[in-house]
Amino acid sequence: MGGDNVQWDSEQEEAAKQKVEQNSQITINEDELKNLEENADKHWDAFYDIHQNRFFKDRHWLFTEFPELAPDNTSAPVRVFPEVVGNNTSKTNEDPKSEGTRRNIFEIGCGVGNTIFPILQYSRDPNLFIYGCDFSSTAINIMKENPLYDTNRCKVFVLDATATDWEVPFEENSLDIVVLIFVLSAIDPSKMPSVISKIYRYLKPGGLVVFRDYGRYDLAQLRFKKGRCVADNFYARGDNTMVYFFTQEEVKELFKEFIEDQNLIDRRLQVNRGKMLTMYRVWIQAKYRKPM
Ligand SMILES: C[S@@+](CC[C@H](N)C(=O)[O-])C[C@H]1O[C@@H](n2cnc3c(N)ncnc32)[C@H](O)[C@@H]1O
């Protein structure tokens, strides 16, 4: 991990715990909760209506932390020619990929493509195919309009990952990698195990999950005001999108059927000199493999 990854002491942990106890005292009222749950996808649609593809741009860590996503990556992006990749009839590949040789990546909660497009740009693997889903149809439409969206190399579709049955354009046991980047935190904790069990079903034996998400006591958690708490460590933002803050143990428990390749905490100091505040960004990063 980067050099500014910091440890913190029991005093800092205690101060954070107190802040969370305070902002969790009052939970959101029932009517609001109903709206949050029933319209979760609509709240993300509204988010993307406002931000379009200008949010979540910072992906400098993507290939250093998850080299598996583009193992043939060289430092320079593959040159892409909009006139070649910008429409659905484009051909970038002389040899059409057969199902057998494909390396399939599936990103859940792909948003507007801030992970998928960098992979498409950097990977030189002719056998790579990337699927992406999001329950926000606005996000999926924005993604499809991007000149980098190349139907020879990727396919995105609307899917609520918490649905009982997944309607997906691939078979069970067919995925090499599933990407979960700041998406599980947006899902009600009670529904997370069912999402993980679907991931298990669709991964190949030996296939990998790469995960990065908010960690317990991240500054975003400490900044919540009273009345925004939905359940323990689960909050509704001002725009009604929701966010959970994980511990390493919880992530471990969620992936208990998998083999753990990595489960680490990435904590970075963020100093606000004006307000004399010391706060931390806290992320959990993990890799879990489906047994052979
Ligand atoms: C914090 S954003 C992260 C987006 C993207 N992974 C990134 O890092 O740029 C969370 C995304 O998860 C999507 N999402 C939340 N709950 C979902 C669900 N149940 N099924 C599918 N997508 C969901 C949201 O629409 C949103 O695009």
The ligand as an SDF file (V2000), in Angstrom:
LIG
                    3D

 27 29  0  0  0  0  0  0  0  0999 V2000
  -20.6070    4.5660   -4.5130 C   0  0  0  0  0  0  0  0  0  0  0  0
  -21.1790    4.1220   -6.1180 S   0  0  0  0  0  0  0  0  0  0  0  0
  -19.7410    3.3360   -6.8060 C   0  0  0  0  0  0  0  0  0  0  0  0
  -19.7910    3.2180   -8.2830 C   0  0  0  0  0  0  0  0  0  0  0  0
  -18.6020    2.5180   -8.9270 C   0  0  0  0  0  0  0  0  0  0  0  0
  -18.3890    1.1740   -8.4140 N   0  0  0  0  0  0  0  0  0  0  0  0
  -17.3710    3.3520   -8.7290 C   0  0  0  0  0  0  0  0  0  0  0  0
  -16.5550    2.9960   -7.8770 O   0  0  0  0  0  0  0  0  0  0  0  0
  -17.2460    4.3780   -9.4190 O   0  0  0  0  0  0  0  0  0  0  0  0
  -22.2570    2.7470   -5.7580 C   0  0  0  0  0  0  0  0  0  0  0  0
  -22.9080    2.2040   -7.0120 C   0  0  0  0  0  0  0  0  0  0  0  0
  -23.6170    1.0130   -6.6710 O   0  0  0  0  0  0  0  0  0  0  0  0
  -24.8650    1.0240   -7.3270 C   0  0  0  0  0  0  0  0  0  0  0  0
  -25.7490    0.1480   -6.5400 N   0  0  0  0  0  0  0  0  0  0  0  0
  -26.1750    0.3300   -5.2800 C   0  0  0  0  0  0  0  0  0  0  0  0
  -26.9740   -0.6690   -4.8920 N   0  0  0  0  0  0  0  0  0  0  0  0
  -27.0440   -1.5330   -5.9380 C   0  0  0  0  0  0  0  0  0  0  0  0
  -27.7260   -2.7630   -6.1580 C   0  0  0  0  0  0  0  0  0  0  0  0
  -28.5110   -3.2820   -5.2270 N   0  0  0  0  0  0  0  0  0  0  0  0
  -27.5720   -3.3810   -7.3510 N   0  0  0  0  0  0  0  0  0  0  0  0
  -26.8010   -2.8300   -8.3180 C   0  0  0  0  0  0  0  0  0  0  0  0
  -26.1410   -1.6650   -8.1710 N   0  0  0  0  0  0  0  0  0  0  0  0
  -26.2660   -1.0180   -7.0030 C   0  0  0  0  0  0  0  0  0  0  0  0
  -25.2560    2.4930   -7.3450 C   0  0  0  0  0  0  0  0  0  0  0  0
  -26.2200    2.7940   -8.3280 O   0  0  0  0  0  0  0  0  0  0  0  0
  -23.9160    3.1430   -7.6260 C   0  0  0  0  0  0  0  0  0  0  0  0
  -23.6670    3.2440   -9.0150 O   0  0  0  0  0  0  0  0  0  0  0  0
  1  2  1  0
  2  3  1  0
  2 10  1  0
  3  4  1  0
  4  5  1  0
  5  6  1  0
  5  7  1  0
  7  8  2  0
  7  9  1  0
 10 11  1  0
 11 12  1  0
 11 26  1  0
 12 13  1  0
 13 14  1  0
 13 24  1  0
 14 15  1  0
 14 23  1  0
 15 16  2  0
 16 17  1  0
 17 18  1  0
 17 23  2  0
 18 19  1  0
 18 20  2  0
 20 21  1  0
 21 22  2  0
 22 23  1  0
 24 25  1  0
 24 26  1  0
 26 27  1  0
M  CHG  2   2   1   9  -1
M  END
$$$$
